[in-house]
Amino acid sequence: MHRLAELLESSKNCVFLSGAGISTLSGIPDFRGSNGLYTKYDANKIFDLECFRSDPAYFYSHALDFIYNLDSKEPNIIHNTLANLEKEGFVKAVITQNIDLLHQKAGSVNVIEIHGSPANHRCLSCNRNYSYDEICETLKNEPVPHCFECNGLIKPDITFFGEMLDHDSFTKAVEVSSGADLFVVIGSSLVVQPAASLPLYSLEAGGKLVIINNMPTPLDRYAFLKYDELGKVFNYLSDRFKVR
């Protein structure tokens, strides 16, 4: 793992792409793992826009277990190490597929949330915004939150299947990926497009790819370094870079 540390130290523009696998250490299940959310819930329903419109209670009742309990979740050694590496100048940006807000909670500043965020919710009828805390409070008493102004259905600003990614966020993700001389994938199976294509922008510009994931990915053959154990790698990096 010293080779990875040396790459970080010599990199001028290192970018990380994080997936759900990094948050399992914080008690948040991933999606496609052996105990992932998609083994419990219908993947084609819980994040499907049309299903949400027709049966929003399905989403909100299940999301209580992994979105609307985030106040009880804390960043783990991976989030904390990345925040420290950014502070010390070794990491320029973290692109994340996650919707758990833990990168920001750990102190990372340049976080690009390409799949959106539950930090903001929006009425689908009048477009009024609601905070995460407001929705959590509402869900204590109501199965589905509705707008105070027009009684419209409220949806989190998370990109559901059937929606386009936020243009500005994905454009920024492509921009920082294209400029990365070191691109590190952590906890992502790289099967969800277009996020899975982001490492290719770095590779095409001559960057090195490192993948740290406990399952194979479609880009493993392009990886300069490949590791299976996130915890082991980040324990080493936290010691090497003196994470507090």
MARPA-543562 format. One line per 2 residues: for each residue x negated, y, z negated of C-alpha. Coordinates in Angstrom, 2 decimals, always signed. Layout:
N
X Y Z; ... .
This chain:
244
+0.00 +0.00 +0.00; -3.03 +2.27 -0.17 .
-2.72 +2.51 +3.63; +0.68 +4.15 +3.25 .
-0.68 +6.54 +0.62; -3.54 +7.47 +2.94 .
-1.09 +8.13 +5.77; +0.91 +10.43 +3.49 .
-2.22 +12.28 +2.46; -3.42 +12.79 +6.03 .
-0.02 +13.58 +7.57; +0.73 +17.15 +8.59 .
+4.45 +16.61 +9.12; +5.95 +13.61 +7.32 .
+9.69 +12.94 +7.49; +11.66 +10.29 +5.60 .
+14.93 +8.70 +6.67; +16.83 +7.18 +3.76 .
+19.69 +4.70 +3.80; +21.98 +3.17 +1.21 .
+19.36 +0.63 +0.11; +17.47 +3.25 -1.89 .
+20.40 +3.94 -4.22; +21.00 +0.39 -5.39 .
+18.46 +1.06 -8.16; +20.83 +3.79 -9.36 .
+23.72 +1.36 -9.55; +25.30 +2.36 -6.25 .
+25.94 -0.63 -3.96; +24.72 -0.53 -0.38 .
+26.97 -1.35 +2.55; +25.55 -4.34 +4.39 .
+23.56 -6.14 +1.68; +24.54 -9.46 +0.13 .
+26.53 -7.62 -2.54; +27.31 -4.58 -0.43 .
+30.54 -2.64 -0.17; +31.43 -4.29 +3.12 .
+31.58 -7.68 +1.39; +34.38 -6.27 -0.79 .
+36.19 -3.81 +1.45; +37.24 -3.75 +5.09 .
+34.48 -1.83 +6.86; +36.82 -1.08 +9.77 .
+39.35 +0.53 +7.44; +37.73 +2.33 +4.53 .
+35.85 +4.90 +6.66; +38.15 +4.89 +9.70 .
+39.72 +8.29 +10.40; +43.05 +6.99 +11.69 .
+43.38 +4.58 +8.78; +42.61 +7.45 +6.42 .
+45.35 +9.58 +7.93; +47.91 +6.78 +7.72 .
+46.87 +5.34 +4.34; +44.59 +7.75 +2.45 .
+45.23 +5.91 -0.82; +43.18 +2.97 +0.50 .
+40.12 +5.18 +0.79; +40.57 +7.12 -2.44 .
+41.35 +4.07 -4.58; +38.24 +2.23 -3.43 .
+36.00 +5.32 -3.31; +36.50 +5.78 -7.05 .
+33.87 +3.05 -7.44; +31.12 +4.60 -5.35 .
+31.86 +8.27 -4.59; +34.00 +9.75 -7.33 .
+31.84 +8.46 -10.15; +28.58 +10.09 -9.03 .
+28.32 +12.20 -12.17; +27.43 +9.00 -14.00 .
+24.64 +8.10 -11.54; +21.07 +9.29 -11.88 .
+18.24 +9.50 -9.32; +15.84 +6.59 -9.46 .
+12.10 +6.35 -8.92; +12.56 +6.60 -5.14 .
+14.52 +9.86 -5.24; +12.20 +11.31 -7.88 .
+9.05 +10.34 -5.99; +10.33 +11.88 -2.76 .
+11.23 +15.10 -4.56; +7.73 +15.24 -6.03 .
+6.08 +14.49 -2.69; +8.06 +17.33 -1.12 .
+7.09 +19.69 -3.93; +3.42 +18.79 -3.46 .
+3.64 +19.33 +0.29; +3.37 +15.72 +1.47 .
+6.97 +15.47 +2.75; +8.52 +18.09 +5.03 .
+12.09 +16.79 +5.13; +14.34 +13.97 +4.01 .
+17.02 +12.92 +6.47; +19.62 +10.84 +4.70 .
+22.49 +8.64 +5.77; +23.64 +8.62 +2.16 .
+26.59 +10.46 +0.65; +25.62 +10.15 -3.02 .
+23.91 +13.55 -3.53; +21.04 +11.92 -5.44 .
+18.24 +13.45 -3.36; +19.41 +16.92 -4.37 .
+19.95 +15.82 -7.95; +16.31 +14.67 -8.05 .
+15.12 +18.04 -6.78; +14.58 +17.53 -3.04 .
+15.22 +20.79 -1.20; +15.00 +20.09 +2.53 .
+17.67 +17.37 +2.73; +19.55 +16.79 +5.98 .
+22.79 +14.88 +5.34; +23.64 +13.52 +8.78 .
+26.74 +11.62 +7.62; +28.16 +14.55 +5.70 .
+28.67 +15.06 +2.00; +31.42 +14.73 -0.61 .
+30.20 +17.99 -2.16; +32.90 +19.70 -0.11 .
+36.42 +18.56 +0.78; +38.76 +20.13 +3.28 .
+42.51 +20.25 +3.84; +43.25 +18.70 +7.22 .
+46.20 +21.06 +7.71; +45.09 +24.55 +6.63 .
+41.32 +24.00 +6.36; +41.07 +25.19 +2.75 .
+37.91 +24.00 +0.98; +37.78 +22.13 -2.31 .
+34.75 +21.23 -4.41; +33.76 +17.74 -5.44 .
+34.57 +18.55 -9.07; +38.06 +19.75 -8.17 .
+38.82 +16.52 -6.34; +37.44 +14.36 -9.14 .
+39.72 +16.16 -11.58; +42.73 +15.72 -9.29 .
+42.06 +12.00 -8.88; +42.37 +11.52 -12.63 .
+46.10 +12.13 -12.26; +46.95 +11.65 -8.58 .
+46.10 +8.74 -6.24; +45.60 +11.10 -3.29 .
+44.64 +14.80 -3.47; +46.83 +17.25 -1.56 .
+46.29 +20.91 -0.82; +47.52 +23.43 -3.39 .
+48.43 +25.81 -0.58; +50.22 +23.69 +2.02 .
+50.39 +20.16 +0.51; +48.23 +18.90 +3.37 .
+46.00 +15.85 +3.07; +42.51 +16.56 +1.73 .
+39.51 +14.73 +3.20; +35.87 +14.74 +2.08 .
+33.35 +16.26 +4.49; +31.99 +12.78 +5.17 .
+31.77 +11.64 +8.77; +34.28 +8.83 +9.27 .
+34.36 +6.40 +12.17; +36.19 +8.24 +14.93 .
+34.56 +11.59 +14.10; +31.57 +13.31 +15.63 .
+28.55 +13.93 +13.44; +28.08 +17.51 +12.33 .
+26.32 +19.09 +15.30; +24.04 +21.41 +13.35 .
+22.86 +18.72 +10.93; +22.10 +16.17 +13.62 .
+20.38 +18.75 +15.82; +18.15 +19.64 +12.87 .
+17.48 +15.93 +12.23; +16.40 +15.43 +15.84 .
+14.19 +18.52 +15.64; +12.32 +17.44 +12.51 .
+12.04 +13.85 +13.78; +10.52 +15.02 +17.05 .
+7.86 +16.93 +15.15; +7.02 +14.16 +12.66 .
+3.54 +12.67 +12.90; +4.65 +10.17 +10.22 .
+8.21 +8.88 +10.05; +9.12 +6.66 +7.08 .
+12.37 +4.67 +7.03; +13.49 +3.58 +3.56 .
+16.48 +1.43 +2.68; +18.12 +1.53 +6.10 .
+18.88 -1.38 +8.40; +18.81 +1.01 +11.39 .
+21.97 -0.37 +12.95; +24.25 +2.69 +12.72 .
+23.91 +5.00 +15.68; +22.92 +7.69 +16.35 .
+20.96 +7.80 +13.06; +19.11 +4.62 +14.05 .
+17.62 +6.41 +17.07; +15.89 +9.12 +15.02 .
+12.59 +7.21 +14.51; +12.27 +6.98 +18.30 .
+11.89 +10.75 +18.58; +8.80 +10.56 +16.37 .
+7.41 +7.55 +18.21; +7.88 +9.21 +21.58 .
+5.89 +12.21 +20.32; +3.03 +9.97 +19.14 .
+4.02 +9.66 +15.48; +3.49 +6.57 +13.32 .
+6.49 +4.64 +12.03; +6.64 +2.99 +8.60 .
+9.64 +0.88 +7.59; +10.43 -0.13 +4.00 .
+13.56 -2.27 +3.91; +14.53 -5.66 +2.52 .
+16.16 -6.78 +5.78; +14.87 -6.81 +9.36 .
+15.59 -3.79 +11.54; +15.70 -3.44 +15.35 .
+12.58 -1.24 +15.21; +10.33 -3.50 +13.14 .
+8.16 -4.31 +16.15; +7.27 -0.61 +16.51 .
+6.28 -0.16 +12.88; +2.66 +0.69 +12.07 .
+3.34 -0.58 +8.55; +6.26 -2.68 +7.26 .
+7.18 -3.40 +3.63; +10.08 -5.34 +2.12 .
+10.16 -4.17 -1.50; +11.20 -0.57 -2.05 .
+10.73 -0.73 -5.81; +7.21 -2.08 -5.57 .
+6.15 +0.48 -2.97; +7.55 +3.45 -4.88 .
+6.13 +2.30 -8.19; +2.75 +2.39 -6.47 .
+3.40 +5.80 -4.89; +4.66 +7.29 -8.15 .
+1.45 +6.21 -9.87; -0.72 +7.34 -6.99 .
+0.88 +10.78 -6.79; +1.52 +11.17 -10.53 .
+5.31 +11.42 -10.51; +6.66 +12.49 -13.91 .
